[in-house]
């Protein structure tokens, strides 16, 4: 279908079930959102082009804070905020992506080498994903796309992973015959971010966006991670998942983020290992004097956090599967306190006067103590906190947090049942 035909299908309500399944309480806003995207594509690339729709969600980390880069366990969820695309094959070896609010990115597929000048830019991700497809023997080709996102940049909801997943899904559907599965698409995205974008990230964000739902992921074998879907609806327990953007500045924090995996690896190296997952916890605790002789105290404390949070993930999964939400909340709070005290990623030592995350956590504890749960969300140091809020307290919580951090900074989220996907009128359960 061309843009006008697809827009007519949306206007007639043919996508109603799809939008309800993917977006839940946000479904009503989607017809107008997709229609605007189709209009923008038509203006840029032509109204008669045969087009398709694609979507990839942001993610919320629920358990396992900074465990993925040590090949540990995580619990993460795809959410009902996403990046969407209108895309169409072209006849050139060129990918053109116009993302709303940004200059157009153009990648010539005849040159898929690393371009150092593109590091930390979206174009590097596009080039890196195409390169990895080609290296894996997956067909690639040119396409034009218009994208728009409601996964806010810097929100801790992994807008970059959603964009990477989206590009991978488009290539996979338009050219590779959908031969790459969700796990492979996540690994391709991580490769692009590590090698082309220049960020030494783990695999959690990409996996949550690509797979979708609430997933427990064990990265012990990084080539073949174990992915387990966890069937749970937080609203069944009378709780809502909230992520609060405290408005912190991520600028100049690259060294702080890089220090966490580096320091954890320094502890692993004392035992002749590469990452902490390869070290037996009992061996670590039994040899603390030796570890401290070779590593900084902060590195030792960060190892304490890893071993404890890595064990908390399967406990969280078990609590949810057994319907024991009280235990699940206690584990969330334990994880948050471990991140604050031992991982030390709630504020940066470079600017101790700015502690938006600490303030958000303090307000959350005052409001939710004995009722809900709260923790730092994602990478930390600035950005977002996470809270599980009783539905009857949701409005009070939202008003209190937004009074401090600004209107619209408390995001009430739902878990999305699927990850990166081609959108049709039949894309629903």
SULRAMO-V503534 format. One record per backbone hydrogen bond with DSSP energy under -0.5 kcal/mol. NH is the residue of the N-H (numbers start at 0). CO is the residue of the C=O. If there is no record, write none. Layout:
# SULRAMO-V503534
NH_CO + NH_CO
This chain:
# SULRAMO-V503534
2_46 + 2_48 + 3_46 + 5_1 + 6_2 + 7_3 + 8_4 + 9_5 + 10_6 + 11_7 + 12_9 + 13_8 + 15_12 + 18_14 + 19_15 + 20_16 + 21_17 + 22_18 + 23_18 + 23_19 + 25_22 + 26_23 + 28_25 + 29_26 + 30_26 + 32_28 + 33_29 + 34_30 + 35_31 + 36_32 + 37_33 + 38_34 + 39_35 + 40_36 + 41_37 + 42_38 + 43_39 + 44_40 + 45_40 + 45_41 + 48_45 + 50_0 + 50_48 + 51_86 + 52_422 + 53_84 + 54_420 + 55_82 + 56_208 + 57_80 + 58_156 + 59_76 + 61_74 + 62_74 + 65_63 + 66_63 + 69_66 + 70_67 + 71_66 + 73_216 + 74_62 + 75_214 + 76_59 + 77_212 + 78_57 + 79_413 + 82_55 + 83_147 + 84_53 + 85_145 + 86_51 + 86_84 + 87_143 + 89_141 + 93_91 + 94_106 + 95_93 + 95_142 + 96_104 + 97_144 + 98_96 + 99_146 + 101_98 + 104_96 + 106_94 + 108_92 + 108_106 + 110_107 + 115_113 + 117_114 + 118_115 + 119_196 + 120_117 + 123_117 + 123_120 + 124_120 + 124_121 + 125_121 + 126_122 + 127_123 + 128_124 + 129_125 + 130_126 + 131_127 + 132_128 + 133_129 + 134_130 + 135_131 + 136_133 + 137_132 + 141_91 + 142_93 + 143_87 + 144_95 + 145_85 + 146_97 + 147_83 + 149_81 + 151_149 + 154_151 + 161_157 + 162_158 + 163_159 + 164_160 + 165_161 + 166_162 + 167_163 + 168_164 + 169_165 + 170_166 + 171_167 + 172_168 + 173_169 + 174_170 + 175_170 + 177_171 + 178_175 + 184_180 + 185_181 + 186_182 + 187_183 + 188_184 + 189_185 + 190_186 + 191_187 + 192_188 + 193_189 + 194_190 + 195_190 + 195_191 + 196_191 + 197_192 + 198_192 + 199_197 + 200_198 + 206_202 + 207_203 + 208_204 + 209_205 + 210_206 + 211_207 + 212_415 + 214_75 + 214_212 + 215_227 + 216_73 + 216_214 + 217_225 + 218_71 + 218_216 + 221_219 + 223_220 + 225_217 + 226_224 + 227_215 + 227_225 + 229_213 + 230_228 + 231_229 + 235_232 + 236_232 + 236_233 + 237_234 + 238_233 + 239_388 + 240_412 + 241_239 + 241_386 + 242_410 + 243_384 + 244_242 + 244_408 + 245_243 + 245_382 + 249_247 + 252_249 + 256_252 + 257_253 + 258_254 + 259_255 + 259_256 + 260_256 + 261_257 + 262_258 + 263_259 + 264_260 + 265_261 + 266_262 + 267_263 + 268_264 + 269_265 + 269_266 + 270_266 + 270_267 + 271_268 + 272_267 + 276_69 + 277_274 + 278_275 + 282_279 + 283_279 + 284_280 + 285_281 + 286_282 + 286_283 + 287_284 + 290_286 + 291_287 + 292_288 + 293_289 + 293_290 + 294_290 + 299_295 + 300_296 + 301_297 + 302_298 + 303_299 + 304_300 + 305_301 + 306_302 + 307_303 + 308_304 + 309_305 + 310_306 + 311_307 + 312_308 + 313_309 + 314_310 + 315_311 + 316_312 + 317_313 + 318_314 + 319_315 + 320_316 + 321_317 + 322_319 + 323_318 + 324_322 + 327_323 + 328_324 + 329_325 + 330_326 + 331_327 + 332_328 + 333_329 + 334_330 + 335_331 + 336_332 + 337_333 + 338_334 + 339_335 + 340_336 + 341_337 + 342_337 + 343_338 + 344_338 + 347_380 + 350_347 + 351_348 + 353_350 + 354_352 + 358_354 + 359_355 + 360_356 + 361_357 + 362_358 + 363_359 + 364_360 + 365_361 + 366_362 + 367_363 + 368_364 + 370_367 + 371_367 + 372_387 + 374_385 + 376_383 + 379_376 + 380_344 + 381_379 + 383_381 + 384_243 + 385_374 + 386_241 + 387_372 + 388_239 + 388_386 + 390_237 + 392_389 + 393_389 + 393_390 + 396_392 + 397_393 + 398_394 + 399_395 + 400_396 + 401_397 + 402_398 + 403_399 + 403_400 + 404_400 + 405_401 + 408_405 + 410_242 + 410_408 + 411_409 + 412_240 + 412_410 + 415_77 + 416_20 + 418_210 + 419_208 + 420_54 + 422_52 + 423_421 + 426_423 + 427_425
